[in-house]
């Protein structure tokens, strides 16, 4: 137990490094006044996973730290930390505190600018930083913030690429907002010594996997199209997707080196759209899922990557009757289906047939609607097959109080794990699951399971109950420690308190070979030769037996044995212009596309697609077997684009020409290109594009200024009804056109715990 002699209203927690046991806690108390903000911060440090904390506020000179910038933790085990301080209104620049020794010491540095964003580390070199100023300047440091240089003015958005590469958009005339849709996309590969314009008429851009995306305004109207590059913007191809207009948006739901999940919003205030999946070039897309729920009011989607088993994703769809249902895919978007009903659950009031219903998962949308759902679904790559989520069992998501469900096979089967809403986390690579009941009353009991949620034990961690605010475990689910955060409250005061439990005291024995068993992933029919074949191969894992009570340990590595499968129709997506009818593995041609020539422009060449309706799923490794014919033929015709002139390609920050040999022209807008979709609508609308970021399993809950959250119960068994009234305007301008910050997860995921009682 550690009691903080601190009355602050908010607490932020970050781990520094992997497997170091070092935690930083920043508490903040602030009062917004008319012309300024009065505040106080305290900084604490732990070296033993939160069992003990030391007050190190003196290392930052008792300075008020800006919590909106968080604690910027360096990538990997660099040991670097940056805190951004609040400064007076008349100062010439901001102030940061820097540490490169895991927060043992801090150096105060005055900045020549006022930062607009948190300092962003280069993923490859933690000494290299970039930041945007409040005056739209792009600033770079090469020595971990000791010295800064403004390398470009009039910058709207900047992102690190690989090595020393930075991509950014810049406005030419008035401002980022005024030039939206007329921005230039530029690149520097040498930290600002030289620049190259790689795109014009840009609305926004983003990075995902090996892909660079740009949303580009069309030449003759207000629609936008997604363009894709795999060579850092030297060459571009237009993604074969519908264009969008002012009241629609694109959103990259997920992207890796193999493929992209893209959401394209429907016209009007519908709150849903279509998921498309790409080929391995990110250019040709096939329809994957209709009526995909993606709100326009708050940018919420339930799209979830189940990281504990490859190829598995879950999301929600909006049905014709406006109810919300959960769908799951096990083959990276090839086919979607409802979740199987848990064997130990009954269908609720939303089910028309009490013997046939499905499990429906509560995720981001339910949380945004203030339902009694404290956490989103949870899975971890090293806890193979385990998925934990809140849900309801019926024909659609219910607004009644949810229960907690668990799957041990990546989502194929489910069991009800706990009654009512809980906070939960995974420890010891799945060897331990910890949960705490979500309650507005003080608590002092924690639940834990050593058999993947089948049986539960309780432990009283405190004599005096506390108002619980969050669970905190080290990212990666390898730790045996869990920290319980909350506060005690008396008549006039309250104090923050944390309890750290080390489960090594319970699991005393290290796991041995006999404690593991062979498990075939994606197994649904053990008698079938192709059982377990997903994306062209099957995998056998060594998994901990549920009956074994032992430690996997911090050094545990997932053991798996892959084997290649012969190809079947399951290894193919429906090609452009084809779709799979429900409960059918064959792809059928869309009636409206029959008789149309499928031609498109790729890297400046016009090409013709001949297909039997199938294309291999990106990343699929199958060999032999079924191989549907598919041919992309070069028509030997050039398709040109209206681009910037070559002499404007390379320049110094102030526009001086550096290049004697002009590079290929930048992305602009295409005039003589053919889309694969003859039915695409050119008068669609568009606007916002958030992106889905992966986050670590750090449990959060907000406490409102000493007033406990009131639980909202809705009785009567009604299903959740989808309602929207206000469009989210211009969200793309703040980040991306569906392509935001996929490349920043490595350093944003370490600052996950944030409990703010001032909200």
C-alpha positions in Angstrom: 0.0 0.0 0.0 1.1 3.6 -0.7 -0.8 6.6 0.5 -0.1 9.8 -1.4 -0.1 13.0 0.8 -1.8 14.7 -2.1 -5.2 16.3 -2.7 -4.8 16.7 -6.4 -7.8 16.2 -8.7 -6.2 14.1 -11.4 -3.6 11.3 -11.7 -1.6 10.2 -14.7 0.5 7.1 -14.7 3.2 5.9 -17.2 5.6 3.0 -17.4 9.2 4.0 -18.3 10.8 1.2 -20.4 9.9 -2.5 -20.6 10.4 -4.8 -17.7 12.1 -2.1 -15.7 9.5 -1.8 -12.9 9.7 2.0 -13.2 6.5 3.9 -12.9 6.0 7.7 -13.0 2.9 9.2 -11.4 1.9 12.8 -12.1 -0.8 14.4 -9.9 -2.3 17.7 -10.9 -4.5 20.2 -9.2 -5.6 23.2 -11.3 -8.2 26.0 -11.2 -9.0 27.8 -14.5 -9.3 31.5 -14.0 -10.3 34.3 -16.4 -6.9 35.1 -17.8 -4.8 32.2 -16.6 -4.7 28.8 -14.9 -3.5 28.3 -11.4 -2.2 24.8 -10.8 0.1 22.6 -8.9 1.8 19.3 -9.9 3.6 16.6 -8.0 5.7 13.9 -9.6 6.3 10.4 -8.0 8.6 7.6 -9.1 8.5 3.9 -8.3 11.2 1.3 -9.1 9.3 -1.8 -7.8 6.2 -1.9 -10.0 4.3 0.5 -7.7 4.9 -1.0 -4.3 6.7 2.1 -3.2 6.8 5.7 -4.5 9.2 8.5 -3.9 8.2 12.2 -4.3 10.6 13.7 -6.9 8.7 16.9 -7.5 11.9 18.8 -6.6 13.5 17.4 -9.8 11.1 19.5 -11.9 11.5 22.6 -9.6 7.9 22.2 -8.3 6.7 23.3 -11.8 3.1 23.0 -12.9 3.0 20.4 -15.7 0.5 20.5 -18.6 -1.4 17.3 -18.4 -2.9 17.7 -21.9 0.6 16.8 -23.3 0.9 13.9 -20.9 4.3 12.3 -20.1 6.2 11.7 -23.4 7.9 8.4 -22.9 10.7 7.4 -25.3 10.5 4.3 -27.5 11.7 0.9 -26.3 14.1 1.0 -23.3 15.6 4.4 -24.1 14.8 5.7 -20.6 13.8 9.0 -22.0 11.0 11.2 -20.5 9.7 14.6 -21.5 7.3 16.8 -19.4 5.9 20.0 -20.8 5.5 22.8 -18.3 2.9 25.6 -18.0 4.5 29.0 -18.6 3.2 32.5 -18.1 1.4 34.3 -21.0 4.1 36.8 -21.6 6.9 34.2 -22.1 8.8 34.0 -25.5 8.6 30.2 -25.5 7.7 27.0 -23.6 9.6 24.9 -21.2 10.2 21.2 -20.9 11.9 18.9 -18.4 14.0 16.1 -20.0 15.3 12.9 -18.5 17.4 10.2 -20.2 18.1 8.0 -17.2 14.6 6.6 -16.5 13.5 9.7 -14.6 16.3 9.7 -12.0 17.3 13.2 -13.0 15.7 16.0 -15.1 17.1 18.9 -17.1 15.1 22.1 -17.5 15.1 23.4 -21.1 13.5 26.6 -22.3 12.1 26.3 -25.8 12.3 29.0 -28.6 8.6 28.3 -29.4 5.3 27.5 -27.7 4.5 23.8 -28.3 1.1 22.9 -29.9 1.6 19.2 -29.6 3.4 16.7 -27.4 7.1 16.1 -28.5 7.2 13.2 -31.0 10.1 10.8 -30.9 11.6 9.3 -34.0 10.8 5.5 -33.8 14.4 4.7 -34.9 16.3 7.3 -32.9 15.0 8.6 -29.6 17.4 11.6 -29.7 15.5 12.9 -32.7 12.3 14.9 -31.8 9.7 16.9 -33.7 7.1 19.3 -32.5 4.6 21.8 -33.9 4.4 25.3 -32.5 1.3 27.4 -31.8 2.4 29.5 -34.8 2.4 26.4 -37.1 6.1 26.1 -37.2 7.8 22.6 -37.6 10.6 22.3 -35.1 13.2 19.5 -34.9 15.8 18.6 -32.3 18.7 16.2 -33.0 20.0 16.0 -29.4 16.9 15.0 -27.3 15.5 18.5 -27.0 18.6 20.3 -26.0 18.7 22.5 -29.1 15.8 23.1 -31.5 15.6 24.3 -35.1 12.6 25.5 -37.0 12.8 23.7 -40.4 9.6 24.9 -42.0 6.8 27.4 -41.4 3.0 27.1 -42.1 2.8 23.4 -41.2 -0.6 21.8 -40.4 0.3 18.1 -39.6 3.7 16.3 -39.3 4.6 12.6 -38.8 7.7 10.6 -38.5 8.5 8.2 -41.3 11.4 5.7 -41.3 14.9 6.8 -40.2 15.2 10.6 -40.5 12.2 11.0 -42.8 9.4 13.5 -41.8 6.1 13.9 -43.8 4.1 17.1 -43.3 1.4 19.2 -44.9 1.8 22.9 -45.4 -0.5 25.7 -46.4 0.4 28.2 -49.2 -2.1 31.0 -48.7 -3.9 31.7 -45.5 -4.1 29.0 -42.9 -4.6 25.2 -42.4 -8.4 25.6 -42.3 -8.6 28.0 -45.2 -6.3 25.9 -47.4 -8.0 22.6 -46.5 -8.1 20.6 -49.7 -5.3 22.8 -51.2 -2.5 21.8 -48.9 0.9 20.6 -50.1 2.3 17.3 -48.8 6.1 17.5 -48.4 8.9 15.2 -47.3 12.3 15.7 -45.8 14.7 12.7 -45.5 17.5 14.6 -43.8 15.8 16.4 -40.8 15.1 19.6 -42.8 18.2 20.1 -44.9 16.2 19.6 -48.1 12.5 19.1 -49.0 10.5 17.5 -51.7 6.9 18.2 -52.5 5.2 14.9 -53.1 1.5 15.9 -53.3 -0.8 18.9 -53.9 -4.5 19.5 -53.4 -4.2 17.5 -50.2 -6.9 17.3 -47.6 -5.0 15.1 -45.1 -2.5 12.2 -45.0 -1.4 9.4 -42.8 0.9 6.3 -42.4 0.0 2.7 -41.8 2.3 -0.3 -42.2 4.4 0.3 -45.3 1.7 2.5 -46.8 1.5 6.3 -47.1 -2.0 7.5 -47.7 -3.3 10.9 -48.9 -6.8 12.2 -49.3 -6.7 14.3 -52.5 -9.3 16.8 -53.8 -10.7 16.1 -57.2 -10.1 18.5 -60.1 -13.7 19.4 -61.0 -15.8 19.1 -57.9 -15.6 18.9 -54.1 -15.1 15.1 -53.8 -12.0 13.4 -52.5 -10.1 10.2 -53.3 -7.6 8.2 -51.4 -4.2 7.8 -53.1 -1.6 5.3 -51.9 2.2 5.1 -52.1 4.6 2.3 -51.0 7.8 4.2 -51.8 7.4 7.2 -49.4 5.5 9.3 -51.9 7.8 9.1 -55.0 5.0 7.4 -56.9 1.3 7.2 -56.2 -1.7 5.1 -57.3 -5.4 6.0 -56.8 -7.1 3.5 -54.5 -10.0 1.9 -56.2 -12.6 3.1 -53.7 -15.6 5.3 -54.0 -15.0 9.0 -53.8 -16.4 10.9 -50.8 -17.9 14.4 -50.5 -18.1 17.0 -47.7 -20.4 15.1 -45.4 -18.6 11.7 -45.6 -15.3 10.4 -44.6 -12.7 7.6 -45.0 -11.2 5.8 -42.1 -8.3 3.4 -42.0 -9.5 0.9 -39.5 -6.3 -1.2 -39.5 -3.2 -1.4 -41.7 -0.2 -3.7 -41.7 2.5 -4.6 -44.3 0.1 -6.9 -46.1 -3.2 -5.1 -46.4 -5.6 -2.3 -45.3 -9.1 -2.3 -43.8 -10.8 0.9 -45.1 -14.2 2.3 -43.9 -16.0 4.4 -46.5 -18.9 6.4 -45.1 -22.3 6.3 -46.7 -23.9 9.6 -47.9 -26.2 11.3 -45.4 -26.3 11.2 -41.6 -26.6 7.4 -41.6 -23.9 6.5 -39.0 -22.8 3.5 -41.1 -20.7 2.7 -44.1 -18.8 -0.1 -45.9 -15.6 -1.9 -44.9 -13.3 -2.6 -47.9 -10.2 -4.7 -47.7 -7.2 -4.1 -50.0 -4.7 -6.1 -52.0 -1.1 -6.2 -50.9 -0.4 -2.9 -52.8 -3.2 -1.1 -51.0 -4.8 -0.1 -54.3 -7.5 -2.6 -55.4 -10.2 -3.0 -52.8 -13.0 -5.5 -52.3 -16.2 -5.0 -50.3 -15.9 -6.8 -46.9 -18.8 -5.8 -44.7 -21.9 -3.7 -45.3 -23.7 -1.3 -42.8 -20.6 -1.0 -40.7 -21.4 1.1 -37.6 -19.3 4.3 -37.5 -20.9 7.3 -35.9 -20.7 10.7 -37.4 -21.6 12.3 -34.1 -18.5 11.3 -32.2 -16.4 9.3 -34.5 -17.0 6.0 -32.7 -16.5 2.6 -34.1 -16.4 -0.8 -32.5 -13.8 -2.2 -34.9 -11.4 -4.3 -32.7 -8.3 -6.3 -33.7 -8.2 -9.5 -31.6 -4.5 -9.6 -31.1 -4.5 -13.0 -29.3 -5.1 -14.8 -32.6 -4.1 -13.9 -36.1 -6.7 -12.9 -38.7 -9.5 -12.1 -36.1 -11.4 -8.8 -36.0 -14.7 -7.8 -34.4 -17.0 -4.9 -35.1 -20.6 -3.8 -35.1 -23.2 -3.4 -37.8 -26.3 -1.3 -37.9 -29.2 -3.5 -38.9 -32.3 -2.3 -40.9 -34.3 -2.0 -37.7 -31.6 0.3 -36.2 -30.4 -2.3 -33.7 -26.7 -2.9 -33.3 -25.2 -6.4 -33.8 -21.6 -7.7 -33.4 -19.8 -9.5 -36.3 -16.5 -11.3 -36.3 -14.1 -12.4 -39.0 -11.5 -15.1 -38.6 -9.8 -14.7 -42.0 -8.9 -11.0 -42.1 -12.2 -9.8 -43.5 -12.9 -12.5 -46.0 -16.1 -13.6 -44.3 -18.0 -12.2 -41.3 -20.4 -14.0 -39.0 -22.3 -13.5 -35.8 -20.7 -14.6 -32.5 -21.8 -17.9 -31.1 -24.2 -18.0 -28.2 -22.4 -18.8 -24.9 -23.4 -22.2 -23.6 -23.9 -20.9 -20.1 -26.2 -18.0 -21.1 -29.8 -17.6 -22.0 -31.2 -15.3 -24.8 -32.4 -12.0 -23.4 -35.5 -9.9 -24.3 -34.1 -8.8 -27.6 -34.3 -12.4 -29.0 -37.4 -13.3 -31.0 -36.4 -17.0 -30.8 -35.2 -17.9 -27.2 -33.3 -20.9 -28.5 -31.4 -19.0 -31.3 -29.4 -15.9 -30.6 -25.9 -14.5 -30.5 -23.4 -12.8 -28.3 -23.1 -9.1 -28.9 -20.0 -7.2 -27.7 -20.0 -3.8 -26.0 -17.1 -1.6 -27.3 -16.3 2.0 -28.0 -19.8 3.0 -29.1 -21.5 1.7 -26.0 -18.9 3.4 -23.8 -19.5 6.7 -25.7 -23.2 6.4 -25.1 -22.6 6.2 -21.3 -23.8 2.7 -20.9 -22.7 0.7 -17.9 -19.6 -0.6 -19.7 -16.3 0.3 -17.9 -13.9 -1.3 -20.4 -13.5 -2.2 -24.1 -12.6 -5.7 -25.2 -9.2 -7.0 -24.2 -6.7 -9.4 -25.8 -3.0 -9.7 -25.7 -0.6 -11.3 -28.3 1.2 -13.4 -25.7 -2.0 -14.7 -24.1 -3.0 -16.9 -27.0 -6.7 -17.2 -27.8 -7.9 -15.2 -24.8 -10.5 -12.5 -25.4 -12.4 -10.7 -22.6 -15.3 -8.4 -23.2 -18.6 -7.0 -21.9 -21.7 -8.2 -23.8 -25.3 -9.3 -24.0 -26.9 -12.4 -25.5 -29.8 -11.8 -27.9 -30.6 -10.6 -31.3 -28.9 -7.2 -30.7 -26.9 -5.3 -28.2 -29.0 -4.6 -25.1 -28.9 -1.5 -22.9 -29.5 -3.6 -19.8 -26.5 -4.2 -17.4 -23.9 -6.2 -19.3 -22.0 -9.3 -18.1 -18.4 -10.2 -18.8 -17.6 -13.0 -21.3 -14.4 -14.8 -22.2 -13.2 -16.8 -25.2 -10.2 -19.1 -25.0 -10.1 -19.8 -28.7 -9.9 -16.4 -30.3 -13.6 -15.7 -30.5 -15.0 -19.0 -31.9 -16.7 -19.9 -28.6 -17.6 -17.9 -25.5 -18.6 -18.4 -21.8 -20.1 -16.0 -19.3 -17.2 -15.2 -17.0 -18.6 -12.7 -14.4 -22.0 -11.3 -13.5 -22.3 -7.6 -14.1 -19.7 -5.0 -15.3 -16.1 -5.3 -14.2 -12.6 -4.0 -14.8 -10.2 -6.7 -15.9 -6.7 -7.3 -17.0 -4.4 -10.1 -18.1 -1.2 -11.0 -16.2 1.6 -13.6 -16.7 0.8 -14.1 -20.4 -2.7 -15.4 -19.6 -1.8 -17.4 -16.6 -3.7 -15.0 -14.4 -6.8 -12.9 -15.0 -7.7 -10.2 -12.5 -11.0 -8.4 -12.2 -12.7 -5.8 -9.9 -16.4 -5.1 -9.8 -17.5 -1.8 -11.3 -19.3 -0.1 -8.4 -20.1 3.4 -7.2 -19.6 2.2 -3.6 -16.2 1.7 -1.9 -14.6 -1.7 -2.5 -11.8 -3.7 -1.0 -12.0 -7.1 -2.8 -10.2 -8.2 -6.0 -11.0 -11.3 -8.0 -8.5 -13.5 -9.8 -8.5 -16.7 -11.9 -5.7 -19.1 -12.8 -7.7 -21.2 -15.2 -8.7 -18.6 -17.9 -11.8 -17.5 -16.1 -13.5 -20.8 -15.3 -13.1 -20.5 -11.5 -12.6 -17.4 -9.4 -11.0 -16.6 -6.0 -11.3 -13.4 -4.0 -8.7 -11.5 -2.1 -9.3 -8.6 0.4 -6.6 -6.1 -0.4 -7.5 -3.5 2.2 -9.2 -3.3 5.6 -10.8 0.0 4.6 -12.7 0.0 1.3 -11.6 2.7 -1.2 -13.4 4.5 -4.0 -11.8 2.5 -6.9 -10.6 4.5 -10.0 -8.5 2.1 -12.0 -6.4 -1.0 -12.5 -2.9 -0.6 -13.8 -0.7 -3.4 -15.0 2.5 -3.2 -17.0 1.9 -3.1 -20.8 2.5 -6.5 -22.5 0.7 -8.7 -20.0 4.0 -10.3 -18.8 4.0 -8.9 -15.3 2.9 -10.6 -12.1 2.0 -7.3 -10.5 -1.2 -5.4 -10.5 -1.8 -1.9 -9.0 -5.2 -0.9 -7.7 -5.8 2.9 -7.7 -8.4 4.8 -5.8 -8.9 7.3 -3.0 -10.2 7.5 0.5 -12.5 10.3 1.5 -13.3 12.0 4.8 -15.6 14.9 5.5 -13.3 17.6 4.1 -10.4 15.8 2.4 -9.5 12.8 0.3 -6.2 11.1 -0.4 -5.0 9.1 -3.4 -3.9 5.5 -2.5 -2.5 2.6 -4.5 -2.2 -1.1 -3.6 0.2 -3.3 -5.5 -0.4 -7.1 -5.5 2.4 -9.5 -6.5 1.0 -12.8 -7.6 4.3 -14.5 -7.3 3.3 -15.1 -3.7 0.3 -17.1 -5.0 1.9 -18.8 -8.0 5.1 -20.0 -6.4 6.0 -22.7 -8.9 7.6 -22.1 -12.3 5.8 -23.9 -15.2 7.4 -27.0 -16.6 7.0 -28.8 -19.9 4.2 -31.0 -18.4 2.2 -27.9 -17.7 1.6 -27.2 -21.4 -0.5 -28.9 -24.0 -0.7 -28.7 -27.8 -3.5 -26.6 -29.2 -4.5 -26.2 -32.8 -5.6 -22.6 -33.6 -8.8 -22.0 -35.6 -9.9 -25.6 -35.2 -13.6 -26.1 -35.9 -13.7 -29.7 -37.4 -11.0 -32.0 -36.1 -11.9 -34.7 -38.6 -11.3 -32.4 -41.6 -7.8 -32.4 -43.2 -8.0 -28.7 -43.6 -9.1 -28.1 -40.0 -7.3 -25.0 -38.6 -6.2 -23.7 -42.0 -6.6 -19.9 -42.0 -4.8 -17.6 -44.5 -3.1 -20.6 -46.0 -1.5 -22.2 -43.0 -2.3 -23.7 -39.6 -0.6 -23.2 -36.3 -0.1 -25.4 -33.3 0.6 -23.7 -30.0 1.9 -24.9 -26.7 -0.6 -23.5 -24.2 -0.7 -23.6 -20.4 -3.2 -26.3 -19.2 -6.1 -24.8 -17.3 -5.4 -27.1 -14.4 -1.8 -26.0 -14.0 -1.2 -23.4 -11.3 2.3 -22.0 -12.1 4.2 -19.0 -13.4 4.8 -18.6 -17.2 7.3 -16.0 -16.1 8.5 -12.8 -17.7 10.7 -14.6 -20.2 7.9 -16.7 -21.5 7.8 -16.9 -25.4 4.8 -18.2 -27.3 5.7 -21.5 -28.9 4.0 -22.3 -32.2 4.5 -24.6 -35.2 3.1 -23.5 -38.6 2.4 -25.7 -41.5 1.3 -24.7 -45.0 -2.2 -25.7 -46.4 -3.4 -26.4 -49.9 -5.5 -23.5 -51.4 -9.3 -23.5 -51.2 -11.9 -20.9 -51.9 -11.6 -19.9 -48.3 -8.1 -18.4 -49.2 -9.6 -15.9 -51.6 -11.6 -12.7 -51.3 -14.2 -11.8 -53.8 -12.5 -9.7 -56.5 -13.8 -6.3 -57.4 -17.4 -6.5 -58.8 -18.1 -9.7 -56.9 -19.6 -10.6 -53.6 -20.4 -13.6 -51.4 -24.1 -14.2 -50.7 -24.7 -15.0 -47.0 -23.7 -18.5 -46.0 -22.0 -19.2 -49.3 -18.3 -19.6 -50.1 -18.7 -18.8 -53.8 -18.3 -15.3 -55.2 -21.1 -14.0 -57.4 -20.8 -11.1 -59.9 -22.7 -7.9 -59.0 -25.5 -7.6 -61.5 -24.9 -3.9 -62.1 -21.3 -4.6 -63.2 -21.9 -7.3 -65.8 -20.6 -6.4 -69.2 -18.3 -3.6 -67.9 -14.6 -3.5 -68.8 -12.6 -3.2 -65.6 -9.7 -0.8 -66.4 -7.6 1.2 -64.0 -4.5 3.4 -63.9 -1.5 1.9 -62.0 1.8 3.7 -61.8 1.0 5.6 -65.0 -0.1 2.6 -67.1 -3.6 1.7 -68.0 -4.4 -1.9 -67.1 -7.3 -4.3 -67.7 -8.5 -6.7 -65.1 -9.7 -10.2 -66.1 -11.1 -12.2 -63.2 -13.2 -15.2 -62.2 -14.3 -13.3 -59.1 -11.5 -14.2 -56.7 -8.2 -12.7 -55.5 -6.0 -14.2 -52.9 -6.2 -12.7 -49.4 -3.1 -10.6 -48.7 -0.7 -12.5 -46.6 -2.2 -15.9 -47.4 0.5 -18.6 -47.6 -1.5 -21.5 -49.2 0.2 -23.5 -51.9 -1.4 -25.7 -54.7 -5.0 -26.7 -54.5 -7.6 -24.3 -56.0 -6.3 -21.4 -58.0 -8.9 -19.3 -59.7 -7.7 -17.5 -62.9 -6.9 -13.8 -62.5 -5.0 -11.5 -64.8 -4.0 -7.9 -64.8 -3.0 -6.9 -68.4 -1.0 -3.9 -69.3 -2.8 -2.1 -72.1 0.4 -0.3 -73.2 -1.4 3.0 -72.8 -0.2 5.9 -70.6 -2.6 7.5 -68.2 -1.3 10.9 -67.3 -1.9 13.2 -64.4 -1.9 17.0 -63.9 0.9 17.5 -61.5 3.2 20.2 -60.2 6.1 21.2 -62.4 9.3 19.3 -61.8 11.3 22.4 -60.9 9.2 22.8 -57.7 10.2 19.4 -56.3 13.2 20.0 -54.1 13.8 23.0 -52.0 15.3 24.5 -49.0 13.0 25.6 -46.2 12.6 29.0 -47.9 12.1 27.5 -51.4 15.6 27.4 -52.9 16.1 24.8 -55.6 18.6 22.0 -54.7 18.0 19.5 -57.4 19.7 19.4 -60.7 17.8 16.2 -61.8 14.1 16.7 -61.1 12.4 13.7 -59.4 9.1 12.3 -60.6 6.2 14.7 -60.2 4.2 14.8 -57.0 0.7 13.5 -56.3 -1.9 15.9 -57.6 -5.1 15.0 -59.2 -5.6 12.5 -62.0 -7.4 13.4 -65.2 -7.3 10.4 -67.5 -7.5 7.5 -65.0 -10.1 4.9 -64.9 -11.6 3.6 -61.6 -12.4 0.0 -61.2 -15.9 1.1 -60.1 -18.1 2.3 -63.0 -20.9 2.8 -60.4 -18.9 5.1 -58.1 -20.8 8.2 -57.1 -19.0 11.4 -58.0 -21.4 13.6 -55.9 -20.8 11.9 -52.6 -20.0 13.9 -49.5 -17.3 13.8 -46.9 -15.9 15.2 -43.7 -14.3 13.5 -40.8 -11.7 10.8 -40.6 -10.6 9.4 -37.3 -8.4 6.3 -37.1 -8.3 3.4 -34.9 -5.2 3.2 -32.7 -4.0 0.2 -30.8 -3.8 0.8 -27.1 -2.2 -1.2 -24.2 -4.2 -2.8 -21.5 -4.1 0.0 -19.0 -7.4 0.3 -17.2 -9.0 3.7 -16.7 -12.0 5.2 -15.1 -12.9 8.8 -14.5 -13.9 10.1 -11.1 -15.8 13.4 -11.2 -14.4 15.9 -8.6 -15.3 13.8 -5.5 -18.8 13.1 -6.9 -19.2 9.4 -7.7 -20.4 8.4 -11.1 -24.1 7.4 -11.1 -24.7 4.1 -12.8 -27.4 4.3 -15.4 -29.7 1.3 -15.5 -32.3 1.0 -18.3 -34.9 -1.6 -17.6 -37.4 -3.3 -19.8 -35.1 -5.3 -22.1 -35.1 -2.8 -25.0 -32.3 -3.1 -27.5 -30.0 -0.2 -28.2 -31.4 2.2 -30.8 -29.0 4.1 -33.1 -29.7 7.8 -33.2 -27.7 10.6 -34.7 -28.5 14.3 -35.1 -25.3 16.4 -35.5 -22.6 15.7 -38.0 -19.0 15.9 -36.8 -17.6 18.6 -39.0 -14.1 18.7 -40.4 -12.5 16.1 -38.1 -10.1 15.2 -40.9 -8.6 18.7 -40.7 -7.4 17.8 -37.2 -5.6 14.7 -38.2 -6.2 12.6 -41.2 -8.5 11.5 -43.9 -8.9 8.1 -42.3 -5.2 7.7 -42.1 -4.0 9.1 -38.8 -1.1 8.2 -36.5 -1.0 4.4 -37.1 2.7 4.8 -36.9 2.8 6.4 -33.4 1.4 3.6 -31.4 4.9 2.6 -30.3 5.3 5.6 -28.1 1.8 6.6 -27.3 0.8 3.4 -25.7 3.0 3.8 -22.7 1.1 6.7 -21.1 -2.3 5.0 -21.0 -3.5 5.4 -17.4 -5.2 8.7 -16.9 -7.8 9.4 -14.2 -9.1 13.0 -14.2 -11.7 14.0 -11.6 -12.1 17.5 -13.1 -14.0 16.4 -16.1 
